[in-house]
Amino acid sequence: MSEKELVHYEERDKIAILTLDDPPANTYTHAMMAQLDAAIIRARFADHIEVIVIIGAGEKFFCAGANIGMLNEVTPGFKYCFCLHANETLNRLEHTPKLVIGALNGHTVGGGLEIAMATDLRVARKGGGKVGLPEVSLGVLPGTGGTQRLVRIVGKATAIELMAEGQTFDFDRARELGLVNRVIEAEDRDDFLAKVLEYAGQFTTPGKATKAVGLIKRSVQTGSELPFELALTLERELQQQLFASEDAKEGIAAYVEKRPAVFKGR
């Protein structure tokens, strides 16, 4: 019997769409995380793909986190490896030198928020659902990078408060906290996805230097974890790569010639 497809991979022009699909709540098992891992690698190696969008199937959920039924049945050793692999998968998102947008079409809680926090930009559907890390109600902590990514986004005191209380809240509150970059009005999921793809399109060629976008991301994602002087060293090395690129030559020439730049992502 063939393996169930839990992560759909689709390409629309220069954008790869990764859809989490395991009804009713798009909870993830190791099988889903392995498919997400493979999809990230596929998009990474596709030269024509410039932006990655992650969204949930259906109208109600982006992702409600790890499958609790699965966790209830497996051994502690499996749980450890499950968390380790999930960490590696989400790290791969951050390490990929392409912009990753989390399209939060519905409830984004627990491990679902942990997936979302590993994306570079998060766009949410207004009124689409709740967001939060309520793992404390299960007697555990957010163990797929949640404690570490949340503190880097909202600060120590707020992160501890949100996780210790197990709060869930709407996307407007998430926007105020900096967890979400923007909240979009949409009639339904299809309308929301269309608006997210329109938003994502601004980060693609020929209008945007995608090599620069990718290295801006890498400089921030890696540099923010380094001592300041080392981070500046990383920034200089990445800048040197861009100075040698076709897009930098085009961008500088276009500025001097007072014309719109036509970027190629090279």
C-alpha positions as MATLAB code, in Angstrom:
seq = 'MSEKELVHYEERDKIAILTLDDPPANTYTHAMMAQLDAAIIRARFADHIEVIVIIGAGEKFFCAGANIGMLNEVTPGFKYCFCLHANETLNRLEHTPKLVIGALNGHTVGGGLEIAMATDLRVARKGGGKVGLPEVSLGVLPGTGGTQRLVRIVGKATAIELMAEGQTFDFDRARELGLVNRVIEAEDRDDFLAKVLEYAGQFTTPGKATKAVGLIKRSVQTGSELPFELALTLERELQQQLFASEDAKEGIAAYVEKRPAVFKGR';
ca = [
       0.000    0.000    0.000;
       1.382    3.413   -0.950;
       2.198    5.944    1.761;
      -0.501    8.519    2.483;
       0.353   11.948    1.124;
       0.410   14.220    4.159;
       2.320   17.120    2.604;
       1.316   18.222   -0.876;
       3.972   19.895   -3.009;
       2.815   22.310   -5.704;
       4.605   24.893   -7.810;
       2.996   28.063   -9.086;
       5.478   29.918  -11.228;
       8.382   30.738   -8.877;
       6.614   29.803   -5.634;
       6.501   26.347   -4.025;
       3.371   25.668   -1.945;
       3.677   23.047    0.799;
       0.266   22.014    2.182;
      -0.060   20.156    5.495;
      -2.957   17.739    5.077;
      -4.084   15.307    7.782;
      -7.742   15.939    8.728;
      -9.309   17.081   10.873;
      -6.593   19.247   12.444;
      -3.480   18.683   10.280;
      -1.607   17.312   13.296;
       1.831   15.980   12.476;
       3.292   12.541   12.943;
       6.811   11.476   12.091;
       5.484   10.516    8.641;
       4.214   14.059    8.014;
       7.424   15.625    9.305;
       9.483   13.332    7.051;
       7.392   14.412    4.052;
       7.740   18.071    5.032;
      11.496   17.561    5.280;
      11.574   16.059    1.785;
       9.431   18.865    0.372;
      11.733   21.523    1.849;
      14.740   19.852    0.242;
      12.903   19.589   -3.078;
      12.113   23.308   -3.057;
      15.642   24.153   -1.948;
      17.220   22.345   -4.903;
      14.755   23.743   -7.487;
      16.626   26.654   -9.061;
      13.423   28.194  -10.426;
      11.747   28.293   -7.010;
      12.367   31.576   -5.208;
       9.822   31.578   -2.359;
       8.309   28.776   -0.265;
       4.789   29.047    1.198;
       3.504   26.654    3.890;
      -0.257   26.402    4.488;
      -2.740   23.985    6.030;
      -5.427   22.075    4.149;
      -9.065   22.943    4.808;
     -10.692   26.018    6.296;
     -10.140   25.527   10.040;
      -6.530   24.530   10.758;
      -3.040   25.466    9.729;
      -1.766   22.826   12.148;
      -2.750   21.822   15.669;
       0.681   20.419   16.481;
       1.893   16.911   17.128;
      -0.580   14.028   16.975;
      -1.304   13.314   20.641;
      -2.698    9.871   19.926;
       0.566    8.936   18.269;
       2.583   10.284   21.200;
       0.447    8.265   23.606;
       1.370    5.023   21.852;
       5.107    5.303   21.197;
       8.117    4.740   23.463;
      10.084    7.531   25.173;
      12.965    6.733   22.835;
      10.755    7.241   19.794;
       9.461   10.507   21.226;
      13.020   11.783   21.618;
      13.932   10.889   18.027;
      10.621   12.348   16.852;
      11.459   15.693   18.486;
      15.039   15.576   17.228;
      13.966   15.011   13.637;
      11.318   17.727   13.875;
      14.003   20.127   15.138;
      16.222   19.209   12.202;
      13.369   19.700    9.734;
      12.479   23.160   11.036;
      16.145   24.119   11.154;
      16.284   23.183    7.478;
      13.625   25.810    6.787;
      15.758   28.461    8.464;
      18.933   27.311    6.725;
      17.416   27.355    3.239;
      18.521   30.556    1.438;
      15.027   31.218    0.098;
      12.266   33.207    1.752;
       9.723   31.026    3.595;
       6.232   32.395    4.290;
       3.879   30.763    6.782;
       0.282   31.176    5.545;
      -1.761   30.709    8.711;
      -5.184   29.880    7.328;
      -6.641   28.527   10.593;
      -5.829   27.468   14.151;
      -2.066   27.511   14.689;
      -1.391   26.008   18.100;
       1.251   23.891   19.814;
       3.589   22.349   17.280;
       1.683   24.170   14.554;
       2.942   27.465   15.933;
       6.394   25.920   16.264;
       6.352   25.178   12.526;
       5.103   28.696   11.824;
       7.826   30.302   13.937;
      10.465   28.562   11.804;
       9.204   30.440    8.733;
      10.635   33.862    7.923;
       7.388   35.792    7.541;
       3.967   34.858    8.900;
       0.718   35.986    7.263;
      -2.584   35.097    8.940;
      -6.223   35.038    7.832;
      -8.197   37.496    9.932;
     -10.593   35.668   12.241;
      -9.208   32.364   10.997;
      -8.445   30.833   14.374;
      -6.390   30.834   17.540;
      -2.649   30.773   18.085;
      -0.564   29.751   21.099;
       1.577   27.163   22.860;
      -0.701   25.339   25.350;
       1.580   22.336   25.972;
       1.690   23.050   29.716;
      -1.866   21.675   29.921;
      -0.416   18.288   28.891;
       2.338   18.503   31.471;
       5.060   19.109   28.882;
       6.836   22.043   27.267;
       6.799   23.153   23.606;
       9.507   20.735   22.483;
       9.930   21.444   18.776;
      11.815   24.682   19.187;
       8.913   26.521   20.796;
      10.643   27.705   23.954;
      13.650   28.919   21.975;
      11.974   30.553   18.981;
       9.207   32.234   20.988;
      11.661   33.947   23.333;
      13.608   35.258   20.346;
      10.431   36.780   18.915;
       8.603   38.197   21.965;
      11.266   38.341   24.710;
      11.803   36.346   27.903;
       9.046   37.598   30.195;
       6.295   37.461   27.570;
       7.434   34.056   26.296;
       7.385   32.575   29.810;
       3.977   34.113   30.513;
       2.412   32.812   27.278;
       3.773   29.278   27.719;
       3.274   28.989   31.483;
      -0.329   30.166   31.196;
      -0.898   28.126   28.033;
      -2.700   31.059   26.462;
      -4.315   30.929   23.051;
      -5.367   34.140   21.345;
      -6.475   35.497   17.985;
      -4.283   36.587   15.099;
      -4.732   40.281   15.843;
      -3.140   39.732   19.264;
      -0.421   37.657   17.593;
       0.243   40.633   15.316;
       0.605   42.922   18.332;
       3.122   40.492   19.874;
       5.152   40.284   16.672;
       4.307   36.615   16.098;
       2.495   37.500   12.883;
       3.737   40.024   10.313;
       0.351   40.832    8.834;
      -3.309   39.827    9.077;
      -5.298   39.608    5.847;
      -9.059   39.759    5.319;
     -10.183   36.847    3.136;
     -13.516   35.249    2.252;
     -12.207   31.677    2.467;
      -9.018   29.641    2.266;
      -8.726   29.911   -1.511;
      -9.091   33.688   -1.374;
      -6.543   33.801    1.450;
      -4.035   31.687   -0.486;
      -4.456   33.879   -3.561;
      -3.681   36.971   -1.477;
      -0.677   35.264    0.160;
       0.690   34.323   -3.272;
       0.219   37.912   -4.419;
       2.143   39.042   -1.339;
       4.840   36.417   -1.971;
       5.172   37.525   -5.574;
       6.785   40.792   -4.538;
       9.818   38.776   -3.389;
      10.412   37.117   -6.788;
      12.312   38.094   -9.913;
      12.419   40.219  -11.997;
      11.256   42.825   -9.499;
      13.291   41.586   -6.539;
      16.893   40.418   -6.259;
      16.107   37.004   -4.800;
      19.740   36.095   -4.180;
      19.965   39.173   -1.948;
      16.682   38.266   -0.222;
      17.995   34.762    0.485;
      21.263   36.019    1.923;
      19.522   38.709    3.987;
      17.565   35.841    5.513;
      20.698   33.766    6.105;
      22.537   36.711    7.647;
      19.690   37.341   10.093;
      18.868   33.702   10.908;
      22.485   32.722   11.552;
      23.972   36.063   12.557;
      21.433   36.659   15.321;
      22.783   33.553   17.090;
      26.444   34.639   16.891;
      28.521   37.090   18.944;
      28.261   40.522   17.320;
      31.757   40.632   15.827;
      31.329   37.171   14.279;
      27.921   38.191   12.961;
      29.499   41.197   11.261;
      32.078   38.875    9.717;
      29.275   36.685    8.352;
      27.499   39.762    7.012;
      30.632   40.914    5.182;
      31.179   37.491    3.609;
      27.598   37.314    2.384;
      27.820   40.876    1.099;
      30.938   39.949   -0.856;
      29.010   37.121   -2.514;
      26.355   39.622   -3.529;
      28.878   42.176   -4.813;
      30.069   39.452   -7.219;
      26.524   38.625   -8.392;
      24.839   39.582  -11.654;
      21.950   41.105   -9.727;
      24.198   43.530   -7.846;
      25.722   44.705  -11.119;
      22.237   45.126  -12.576;
      20.879   46.888   -9.490;
      23.729   49.390   -9.296;
      23.667   50.029  -13.051;
      19.893   50.532  -13.009;
      20.207   53.034  -10.168;
      22.866   55.025  -12.015;
      20.889   54.887  -15.273;
      17.648   55.840  -13.485;
      15.672   52.812  -14.725;
      13.913   49.879  -13.073;
      16.232   46.960  -12.378;
      15.517   43.602  -14.004;
      16.816   40.937  -11.649;
      17.564   37.296  -12.518;
      18.311   35.836   -9.084;
      21.944   35.276  -10.017;
];
